[in-house]
């Protein structure tokens, strides 16, 4: 049970990290403000560092990880592009990213509770990812 919950939690973290990086990549080119751009770039770096750690942990279980849900990824892409077409601004980017962070925090907490038998390392990874998402949402509030 511990091993299965650990793998499942790590997979969800993997999908979450990939979704976060994709969302930042989709919006970064629209950002005008240097501070907002720096916040997003730094968060992307943190996501990529954590992704490397997740991949290493999953490799110990001979698991390749998980891609984000294709429907969720498509919906995110459509929402981002539709909003940016109608109102290309730092405010719109901050709004989209904040929504994504909030969804990520909610989803990761759900999986942290669901896979409570996961090992402490995978729980720590999930909690760090949650903190990265919460910090980004907090840091970009002034752009809303």
Residue frames relative to the residue before (quaternion, step in Angstrom):
aa qw qx qy qz dx dy dz
X 1.0000 0.0000 0.0000 0.0000 0.00 0.00 0.00
X 0.6420 0.5251 -0.3324 0.4490 3.58 0.93 -0.86
X 0.6774 0.4979 -0.3019 0.4495 3.56 0.86 -0.96
X 0.6694 0.4993 -0.3083 0.4555 3.61 0.88 -0.88
X 0.6621 0.4846 -0.3102 0.4803 3.60 0.93 -0.84
X 0.6189 0.5457 -0.3378 0.4529 3.58 1.03 -0.76
X 0.6731 0.4883 -0.2896 0.4739 3.58 0.86 -0.99
X 0.6701 0.5047 -0.3051 0.4508 3.60 0.87 -0.91
X 0.6574 0.4951 -0.3124 0.4744 3.59 0.95 -0.82
X 0.6554 0.5045 -0.3128 0.4669 3.58 0.93 -0.85
X 0.6207 0.5360 -0.3407 0.4597 3.60 1.02 -0.72
X 0.6684 0.4908 -0.3029 0.4697 3.58 0.93 -0.87
X 0.6216 0.5176 -0.3357 0.4827 3.58 1.06 -0.70
X 0.6261 0.5450 -0.3225 0.4549 3.57 1.03 -0.84
X 0.6710 0.4824 -0.2902 0.4825 3.57 0.88 -0.95
X 0.6560 0.5250 -0.3068 0.4470 3.59 0.98 -0.83
X 0.6445 0.5104 -0.3146 0.4744 3.56 0.98 -0.84
X 0.6633 0.5039 -0.3042 0.4622 3.57 0.91 -0.90
X 0.6406 0.5136 -0.3198 0.4729 3.58 1.00 -0.80
X 0.6481 0.5286 -0.3141 0.4494 3.58 0.97 -0.84
X 0.6623 0.4939 -0.2988 0.4777 3.57 0.92 -0.91
X 0.6504 0.5158 -0.3193 0.4572 3.59 0.93 -0.85
X 0.6596 0.5118 -0.3074 0.4566 3.59 0.96 -0.86
X 0.6467 0.4969 -0.3189 0.4829 3.56 0.98 -0.81
X 0.6481 0.5243 -0.3183 0.4513 3.59 0.93 -0.89
X 0.6544 0.5314 -0.3125 0.4379 3.60 1.00 -0.82
X 0.7734 0.3787 -0.1856 0.4732 3.58 1.04 -0.71
X 0.5236 0.6984 -0.3968 0.2839 3.60 1.11 -0.61
X 0.6691 0.5173 -0.3113 0.4334 3.60 0.94 -0.81
X 0.6490 0.5259 -0.3124 0.4524 3.60 1.21 -0.42
X 0.5754 0.6362 -0.3637 0.3632 3.58 1.23 -0.48
X 0.2430 -0.7773 0.5707 0.1056 3.53 -0.93 1.02
X 0.6970 0.4850 -0.2648 0.4571 3.56 0.97 -0.90
X 0.4748 -0.7099 0.4494 0.2621 3.58 -0.78 1.08
X 0.6384 0.5301 -0.3347 0.4466 3.59 1.01 -0.74
X 0.6508 0.4957 -0.3084 0.4854 3.57 0.97 -0.85
X 0.6424 0.5236 -0.3176 0.4607 3.57 0.94 -0.88
X 0.6559 0.5047 -0.3092 0.4686 3.59 0.98 -0.84
X 0.6296 0.5337 -0.3316 0.4569 3.60 0.96 -0.84
X 0.6861 0.4795 -0.2815 0.4691 3.57 0.89 -0.93
X 0.6592 0.5132 -0.3082 0.4551 3.58 0.94 -0.86
X 0.6586 0.4995 -0.3086 0.4706 3.57 0.97 -0.84
X 0.6436 0.5111 -0.3205 0.4710 3.57 1.00 -0.78
X 0.6225 0.5332 -0.3384 0.4623 3.58 1.00 -0.78
X 0.6349 0.5271 -0.3218 0.4642 3.59 0.99 -0.83
X 0.6539 0.5095 -0.3083 0.4667 3.57 0.95 -0.88
X 0.6282 0.5270 -0.3246 0.4715 3.57 1.03 -0.81
X 0.6860 0.4876 -0.2916 0.4545 3.57 0.89 -0.92
X 0.6181 0.5238 -0.3413 0.4766 3.60 1.07 -0.67
X 0.6709 0.4839 -0.2899 0.4814 3.55 0.95 -0.88
X 0.6058 0.5537 -0.3562 0.4467 3.60 1.05 -0.71
X 0.6313 0.5295 -0.3248 0.4643 3.57 1.00 -0.80
X 0.6564 0.5029 -0.2970 0.4775 3.57 0.99 -0.86
X 0.6367 0.5211 -0.3185 0.4709 3.58 1.01 -0.82
X 0.6557 0.5142 -0.3107 0.4572 3.58 0.91 -0.91
X 0.6373 0.5186 -0.3214 0.4707 3.59 1.01 -0.79
X 0.6643 0.4989 -0.3000 0.4688 3.57 0.95 -0.89
X 0.6695 0.4937 -0.2993 0.4673 3.58 0.94 -0.86
X 0.6097 0.5694 -0.3499 0.4261 3.58 1.04 -0.74
X 0.5943 0.5703 -0.3595 0.4384 3.60 1.10 -0.62
X 0.7203 0.3802 -0.2231 0.5355 3.57 1.22 -0.54
X 0.4357 -0.7105 0.4350 0.3407 3.58 1.36 0.18
X 0.4636 0.6551 -0.4436 0.3989 3.56 1.00 0.94
X 0.3825 -0.7577 0.4945 0.1870 3.57 -0.98 0.89
X 0.5781 -0.6019 0.3806 0.3984 3.59 1.22 0.01
X 0.4177 -0.6949 0.5374 0.2319 3.52 -1.31 -0.30
X 0.3587 -0.6973 0.5801 0.2205 3.51 -1.07 0.81
X 0.5933 -0.5485 0.4285 0.4042 3.60 -1.15 0.48
X 0.6276 -0.5223 0.4183 0.3980 3.54 -1.22 0.54
X 0.4780 -0.7023 0.4401 0.2908 3.62 -0.65 1.06
X 0.6401 0.5199 -0.3302 0.4593 3.59 1.02 -0.75
X 0.6593 0.4993 -0.3065 0.4714 3.59 0.94 -0.88
X 0.6550 0.5142 -0.3096 0.4591 3.56 0.98 -0.84
X 0.6552 0.5053 -0.3010 0.4741 3.58 0.99 -0.85
X 0.6543 0.5087 -0.3127 0.4640 3.57 0.92 -0.90
X 0.6362 0.5254 -0.3215 0.4646 3.58 0.99 -0.81
X 0.6594 0.5115 -0.3013 0.4612 3.56 0.93 -0.93
X 0.6593 0.5061 -0.3035 0.4659 3.57 0.92 -0.93
X 0.6619 0.5066 -0.3067 0.4595 3.58 0.88 -0.96
X 0.6615 0.5133 -0.3086 0.4513 3.57 0.88 -0.94
X 0.7211 0.4522 -0.2623 0.4547 3.56 0.75 -1.01
X 0.6280 0.5241 -0.3406 0.4636 3.58 1.03 -0.70
X 0.6832 0.4777 -0.2947 0.4671 3.59 0.88 -0.91
X 0.6764 0.4941 -0.3080 0.4512 3.58 0.95 -0.84
X 0.6138 0.5408 -0.3503 0.4562 3.60 1.12 -0.54
X 0.7237 0.4369 -0.2492 0.4725 3.56 0.99 -0.82
X 0.8126 -0.0162 0.0359 0.5815 3.58 1.06 -0.68
X 0.0776 -0.8153 0.5738 -0.0049 3.54 0.11 1.33
X 0.3514 0.7184 -0.5355 0.2714 3.57 -0.37 1.25
X 0.6383 -0.5088 0.4072 0.4099 3.55 -1.30 0.29
X 0.5927 0.5737 -0.3516 0.4427 3.56 1.12 -0.68
X 0.6638 0.4987 -0.2972 0.4715 3.58 0.93 -0.89
X 0.6334 0.5194 -0.3254 0.4723 3.58 0.97 -0.84
X 0.6687 0.5011 -0.3025 0.4585 3.59 0.84 -0.97
X 0.6360 0.5315 -0.3171 0.4610 3.57 1.03 -0.80
X 0.6754 0.4944 -0.2868 0.4660 3.58 0.87 -0.96
X 0.6845 0.4822 -0.2858 0.4660 3.57 0.87 -0.96
X 0.6297 0.5273 -0.3373 0.4601 3.59 0.99 -0.78
X 0.6328 0.5177 -0.3269 0.4741 3.58 0.97 -0.82
X 0.6637 0.5083 -0.2984 0.4605 3.57 0.95 -0.87
X 0.6394 0.5193 -0.3186 0.4690 3.57 1.00 -0.84
X 0.6637 0.5084 -0.3048 0.4562 3.57 0.90 -0.93
X 0.6452 0.5032 -0.3143 0.4813 3.58 1.01 -0.80
X 0.6483 0.5241 -0.3135 0.4547 3.58 0.98 -0.83
X 0.6499 0.5112 -0.3104 0.4690 3.58 0.94 -0.90
X 0.6556 0.5153 -0.3045 0.4603 3.56 0.91 -0.93
X 0.6952 0.4826 -0.2722 0.4580 3.56 0.82 -1.02
X 0.6755 0.4933 -0.3036 0.4562 3.59 0.87 -0.89
X 0.6341 0.5108 -0.3370 0.4727 3.59 1.01 -0.71
X 0.6067 0.5506 -0.3443 0.4585 3.57 1.06 -0.76
X 0.7101 0.4440 -0.2653 0.4777 3.59 0.87 -0.93
X 0.5895 0.5556 -0.3668 0.4575 3.58 1.10 -0.59
X 0.6746 0.4661 -0.2814 0.4985 3.58 1.04 -0.76
X 0.6630 0.5286 -0.3037 0.4345 3.57 0.97 -0.86
X 0.7758 0.2835 -0.1422 0.5454 3.57 0.96 -0.88
X 0.0524 0.8634 -0.4974 0.0661 3.53 0.85 1.04
X 0.6369 0.5221 -0.3396 0.4544 3.63 1.18 -0.34
X 0.4118 0.7169 -0.4716 0.3068 3.62 1.27 -0.02
X 0.5717 -0.6003 0.4272 0.3609 3.57 -1.15 0.57
X 0.6789 -0.5324 0.3379 0.3762 3.54 -1.26 0.48
X 0.6079 0.5614 -0.3589 0.4319 3.60 1.07 -0.65
X 0.6914 0.4599 -0.2883 0.4767 3.58 0.86 -0.89
X 0.6153 0.5254 -0.3483 0.4733 3.60 1.06 -0.65
X 0.6350 0.5290 -0.3210 0.4625 3.57 1.03 -0.80
X 0.6292 0.5244 -0.3279 0.4708 3.59 1.00 -0.82
X 0.6578 0.5068 -0.3089 0.4637 3.60 0.90 -0.92
X 0.6709 0.4963 -0.2989 0.4629 3.58 0.94 -0.87
X 0.6433 0.5058 -0.3288 0.4715 3.59 1.01 -0.71
X 0.6344 0.5134 -0.3300 0.4744 3.57 1.03 -0.73
X 0.6158 0.5327 -0.3317 0.4764 3.58 1.01 -0.79
X 0.6721 0.4979 -0.2969 0.4606 3.59 0.91 -0.90
X 0.6170 0.5362 -0.3433 0.4625 3.60 1.02 -0.75
X 0.6690 0.4988 -0.2898 0.4687 3.57 0.95 -0.93
X 0.6632 0.5000 -0.3044 0.4665 3.59 0.92 -0.90
X 0.6497 0.5217 -0.3165 0.4533 3.58 0.95 -0.85
X 0.6532 0.5034 -0.3287 0.4603 3.58 0.91 -0.84
X 0.6467 0.5177 -0.3269 0.4549 3.59 0.87 -0.90
X 0.6600 0.5010 -0.3004 0.4724 3.58 1.00 -0.83
X 0.6962 0.5079 -0.2761 0.4256 3.58 0.89 -0.96
X 0.7502 0.3844 -0.2273 0.4875 3.60 1.09 -0.53
X 0.3454 0.7672 -0.4808 0.2470 3.59 1.23 0.17
X 0.6447 0.5457 -0.3340 0.4184 3.56 1.00 -0.73
X 0.6590 0.5025 -0.3087 0.4668 3.59 1.26 -0.23
X 0.5017 0.6623 -0.4203 0.3645 3.58 1.29 -0.09
